[in-house]
């Protein structure tokens, strides 16, 4: 039997709006997710998609209108599960008068770690997250990126089995993003579960085993990243040097895109059946061929397809008065 780190069943959240609170806005609409133990799972979506609402529901910072969820097989109100999980909100705020070392020591004490264990864990995390030089600096002097690193450190202080991160790369410079990616990959090696929300698709493509796309509060798609990216070649790219006007004209009839950069011209041929035709034109005209590259589907392609389909559905619903 597969051990589930997280399961949501028709999880729904509506906010009451207006002066009389007589209008309902559905931020999350019957979300059904299953996250297996030991995987890195990315919840993708544009701003306002419902990602933060999902995480707040899981940690009972807000409460669902309907539906339910379980973490590590336990209901959300089971206190025992709190010692096995951790959460970093999108915009963490900490005690500004404390130093990084003092704050992490305080958080470790809340979990009942001994003095020896606190020193070890705090020292390890300060080193891992690049905070050693700033460990004795008051937090009011920290930049947003440094606060984000500290937030990830505090989320790891209890060595959680499941780590929930809301936009963990927010405010980080390239070095900080790489350090956080390395932390997540190390957790994966230790069979920890990492569930994070993001709209930075490059991070999801680098880290995730599976992803889900959320838009307008609804789940638009979910699957293994390898399966999504192996759905086939979306187009084939031909790069030619100094093609004649005749070649340009003939190939343009089969190309979805033609881009000239100096003497080089890049043609994108979307139809697989036209690839052989394009090669015959190039060889017959004795044109210099620099490269032929299959351009495979990216996570961005998948994301835009799902979000675009959702937008079209919303427009149709609005036109017929269904929403």
VMD Tcl script that draws the C-alpha trace (Angstrom):
set ca {
  {0.00 0.00 0.00}
  {1.38 3.43 -0.98}
  {1.96 5.74 1.97}
  {0.38 9.13 1.31}
  {2.02 12.23 2.75}
  {-0.97 14.36 1.79}
  {-4.49 13.75 0.56}
  {-7.21 16.32 -0.07}
  {-10.81 15.33 -0.73}
  {-13.04 17.92 -2.43}
  {-11.29 20.64 -0.43}
  {-13.20 23.89 -0.94}
  {-12.82 27.42 0.42}
  {-15.15 30.36 -0.10}
  {-14.58 33.89 1.20}
  {-17.49 36.15 2.02}
  {-17.16 39.57 0.39}
  {-18.98 42.89 0.43}
  {-20.17 45.17 3.24}
  {-22.89 42.69 4.22}
  {-20.68 39.69 3.38}
  {-23.41 38.52 1.03}
  {-21.16 37.67 -1.93}
  {-19.12 34.49 -2.07}
  {-15.79 34.18 -3.85}
  {-14.58 30.62 -4.29}
  {-10.80 30.57 -3.84}
  {-10.54 26.78 -3.95}
  {-12.98 24.51 -5.74}
  {-13.15 20.80 -4.80}
  {-9.42 20.17 -4.81}
  {-8.43 16.50 -4.94}
  {-4.71 15.78 -4.56}
  {-2.66 12.76 -3.51}
  {1.00 13.30 -2.67}
  {3.10 10.22 -2.01}
  {5.69 10.02 0.72}
  {9.22 10.78 -0.41}
  {8.37 12.83 -3.49}
  {8.88 16.48 -4.37}
  {5.52 17.88 -5.45}
  {5.02 21.27 -7.09}
  {1.75 23.18 -6.95}
  {1.88 25.56 -9.91}
  {-0.32 28.47 -10.76}
  {-0.37 32.20 -11.47}
  {-0.94 34.73 -8.70}
  {-4.40 34.34 -7.23}
  {-4.77 30.72 -8.34}
  {-5.46 29.41 -4.82}
  {-2.00 28.09 -3.91}
  {-1.63 30.03 -0.65}
  {-5.23 29.29 0.36}
  {-4.47 25.58 -0.05}
  {-1.47 25.74 2.27}
  {-3.29 27.85 4.85}
  {-6.12 25.30 4.89}
  {-3.67 22.45 5.47}
  {-2.25 24.23 8.53}
  {-5.65 25.37 9.84}
  {-4.80 29.03 9.53}
  {-8.13 29.20 7.73}
  {-10.89 26.60 7.65}
  {-12.55 24.91 4.68}
  {-16.07 25.63 3.51}
  {-16.36 21.94 2.68}
  {-14.18 18.93 2.01}
  {-11.34 17.52 4.06}
  {-7.64 16.70 4.04}
  {-5.20 14.32 5.71}
  {-1.47 14.65 6.33}
  {0.45 11.41 6.91}
  {-2.89 9.65 7.20}
  {-4.11 11.85 10.05}
  {-6.81 14.50 10.16}
  {-5.64 18.11 10.19}
  {-6.75 18.67 13.78}
  {-4.56 15.83 15.07}
  {-1.87 17.60 17.13}
  {0.58 14.69 16.88}
  {1.13 15.35 13.16}
  {2.50 18.85 13.89}
  {5.78 17.41 15.18}
  {6.34 15.67 11.83}
  {5.62 18.56 9.46}
  {6.82 22.11 8.84}
  {5.53 25.15 6.97}
  {7.07 28.29 5.51}
  {4.55 30.99 4.50}
  {5.13 33.22 1.50}
  {5.95 36.32 3.57}
  {7.37 35.18 6.92}
  {7.74 37.69 9.76}
  {9.96 37.00 12.75}
  {10.99 38.72 16.00}
  {13.17 41.58 14.76}
  {15.14 42.04 17.98}
  {16.52 38.48 17.89}
  {19.55 37.33 15.94}
  {19.31 34.42 13.50}
  {21.04 32.12 15.98}
  {18.78 33.19 18.87}
  {15.65 32.78 16.79}
  {16.54 29.28 15.56}
  {17.47 28.26 19.10}
  {14.06 29.51 20.29}
  {12.22 27.56 17.57}
  {14.21 24.42 18.42}
  {13.21 24.79 22.08}
  {9.52 24.80 21.08}
  {10.03 21.28 19.70}
  {11.63 20.13 22.96}
  {15.14 19.58 21.59}
  {17.86 19.27 24.19}
  {20.54 21.96 24.49}
  {23.11 19.73 22.75}
  {20.72 18.87 19.93}
  {19.68 22.52 19.57}
  {23.28 23.64 19.11}
  {23.91 20.93 16.54}
  {20.76 21.60 14.49}
  {21.10 25.37 14.59}
  {24.77 25.20 13.55}
  {24.01 22.81 10.67}
  {21.16 24.91 9.30}
  {23.01 28.20 9.59}
  {25.81 26.70 7.50}
  {23.47 25.05 4.97}
  {21.45 28.21 4.32}
  {24.43 30.58 4.04}
  {23.69 32.49 7.26}
  {26.97 31.97 9.12}
  {28.32 35.50 8.55}
  {25.01 36.99 9.72}
  {24.22 34.62 12.56}
  {24.63 37.32 15.26}
  {22.95 40.16 13.33}
  {19.49 41.33 14.54}
  {16.76 40.26 12.15}
  {15.58 43.84 11.61}
  {18.76 44.31 9.56}
  {18.12 41.28 7.36}
  {17.18 41.68 3.68}
  {14.11 39.90 2.30}
  {16.32 37.19 0.82}
  {18.07 36.59 4.16}
  {14.70 36.40 5.94}
  {13.63 33.80 3.39}
  {16.73 31.71 4.08}
  {16.10 31.97 7.81}
  {12.48 30.92 7.24}
  {13.60 27.77 5.47}
  {16.07 27.07 8.30}
  {13.34 27.34 10.94}
  {11.08 25.07 8.87}
  {13.79 22.39 8.94}
  {14.65 22.69 12.64}
  {12.52 19.68 13.67}
  {13.77 17.52 10.77}
  {10.21 17.17 9.38}
  {8.91 14.23 7.38}
  {6.80 16.57 5.25}
  {7.87 20.12 4.40}
  {5.38 22.64 3.01}
  {6.83 25.73 1.32}
  {4.83 28.64 -0.11}
  {6.88 30.32 -2.87}
  {10.22 29.31 -1.27}
  {12.37 31.09 -3.89}
  {10.68 34.44 -3.33}
  {13.21 37.24 -2.83}
  {16.27 35.02 -3.27}
  {19.21 35.89 -5.49}
  {20.60 33.21 -7.88}
  {23.01 31.93 -5.22}
  {20.23 31.68 -2.65}
  {17.95 29.86 -5.09}
  {20.67 27.32 -5.81}
  {21.23 26.75 -2.08}
  {17.52 26.17 -1.51}
  {17.35 23.78 -4.47}
  {20.26 21.83 -2.97}
  {18.48 21.66 0.39}
  {15.33 20.29 -1.28}
  {17.32 17.71 -3.25}
  {19.10 16.59 -0.05}
  {15.72 16.16 1.63}
  {14.56 14.07 -1.31}
  {17.63 11.83 -0.96}
  {16.58 11.24 2.65}
  {13.07 10.21 1.50}
  {11.46 13.34 2.91}
  {8.37 14.78 1.24}
  {8.51 18.36 -0.05}
  {5.33 20.11 -1.18}
  {5.89 23.61 -2.53}
  {3.91 26.19 -4.43}
  {5.52 28.33 -7.09}
  {4.95 30.22 -10.31}
  {8.66 29.89 -11.21}
  {8.46 26.99 -13.64}
  {12.23 26.50 -13.98}
  {12.47 25.56 -10.29}
  {9.60 23.10 -10.59}
  {11.14 21.52 -13.69}
  {14.46 21.10 -11.86}
  {13.11 19.68 -8.61}
  {9.71 18.03 -8.93}
  {8.68 14.41 -9.34}
  {5.08 15.47 -9.96}
  {3.30 18.75 -10.50}
  {-0.26 20.05 -10.40}
  {-1.60 23.17 -12.12}
  {-4.10 25.27 -10.20}
  {-6.02 28.16 -11.79}
  {-9.09 30.04 -10.58}
  {-9.10 27.67 -7.61}
  {-9.55 24.59 -9.77}
  {-7.16 21.76 -10.49}
  {-6.39 21.93 -14.24}
  {-3.92 19.07 -14.51}
  {-1.69 16.79 -12.47}
  {0.96 14.26 -13.40}
  {4.51 12.99 -13.30}
  {6.94 15.54 -14.64}
  {8.77 12.96 -16.76}
  {5.50 11.90 -18.41}
  {4.49 15.49 -19.09}
  {7.85 16.34 -20.67}
  {7.94 13.12 -22.73}
  {4.60 13.66 -24.45}
  {6.46 14.20 -27.66}
  {8.34 16.66 -29.80}
  {6.36 19.85 -30.25}
  {8.39 21.10 -33.23}
  {11.69 20.66 -35.08}
  {14.14 23.52 -35.45}
  {16.32 23.95 -38.57}
  {19.17 26.47 -38.44}
  {20.57 27.51 -41.86}
  {23.37 29.85 -42.79}
  {22.89 32.27 -45.67}
  {19.80 30.70 -47.26}
  {18.80 32.07 -50.64}
  {15.48 33.90 -51.11}
  {14.15 30.82 -52.91}
  {14.93 28.59 -49.91}
  {13.41 31.15 -47.57}
  {10.20 31.18 -49.61}
  {9.91 27.39 -49.92}
  {10.63 26.64 -46.24}
  {8.41 29.45 -44.97}
  {5.40 27.59 -46.39}
  {6.00 24.77 -43.86}
  {7.33 26.81 -40.92}
  {5.42 28.13 -37.90}
  {8.24 30.56 -37.12}
  {11.11 32.13 -39.09}
  {13.75 34.11 -37.17}
  {16.83 35.70 -38.74}
  {19.92 36.46 -36.65}
  {22.65 37.89 -38.86}
  {23.41 35.38 -41.58}
  {21.65 32.57 -39.75}
  {17.97 31.80 -40.07}
  {15.98 29.54 -37.72}
  {12.90 27.73 -39.05}
  {10.47 25.89 -36.78}
  {8.64 23.05 -38.58}
  {5.70 21.87 -36.42}
  {4.42 19.00 -38.57}
  {6.48 15.82 -38.40}
  {5.40 14.89 -41.92}
  {7.04 18.08 -43.27}
  {10.49 17.43 -41.78}
  {11.57 15.23 -44.71}
  {10.21 17.81 -47.17}
  {12.25 20.56 -45.50}
  {15.42 18.45 -45.61}
  {14.90 17.74 -49.33}
  {14.52 21.48 -50.06}
  {17.73 22.25 -48.15}
  {19.73 19.52 -49.90}
  {18.34 20.31 -53.38}
  {19.24 24.00 -52.97}
  {22.68 23.10 -51.53}
  {22.08 25.32 -48.48}
  {24.43 25.16 -45.49}
  {22.65 23.37 -42.63}
  {24.01 24.26 -39.18}
  {21.76 22.11 -37.02}
  {18.50 20.17 -36.74}
  {17.07 20.10 -33.21}
  {13.89 18.48 -31.93}
  {12.29 20.99 -29.55}
  {10.60 18.95 -26.85}
  {7.63 20.03 -24.81}
  {8.54 22.04 -21.72}
  {6.78 22.48 -18.41}
  {5.98 26.01 -19.56}
  {4.12 24.59 -22.59}
  {2.08 22.32 -20.32}
  {1.38 25.13 -17.86}
  {0.26 27.59 -20.55}
  {-1.93 24.95 -22.17}
  {-3.74 24.22 -18.90}
  {-4.06 27.86 -17.87}
  {-5.20 28.84 -21.37}
  {-7.87 26.12 -21.36}
  {-9.05 27.35 -17.97}
  {-9.31 30.94 -19.21}
  {-11.35 29.82 -22.23}
  {-13.66 27.86 -19.96}
  {-14.12 30.88 -17.68}
  {-14.97 33.14 -20.63}
  {-17.53 30.64 -21.91}
  {-19.10 30.31 -18.47}
  {-19.31 34.08 -18.10}
  {-20.84 34.50 -21.55}
  {-23.65 32.08 -20.68}
  {-24.03 33.35 -17.12}
  {-22.81 30.13 -15.51}
  {-20.40 31.84 -13.09}
}
mol new
graphics top color blue
foreach p $ca { graphics top sphere $p radius 0.5 }
foreach p [lrange $ca 0 end-1] q [lrange $ca 1 end] { graphics top cylinder $p $q radius 0.2 }
display resetview
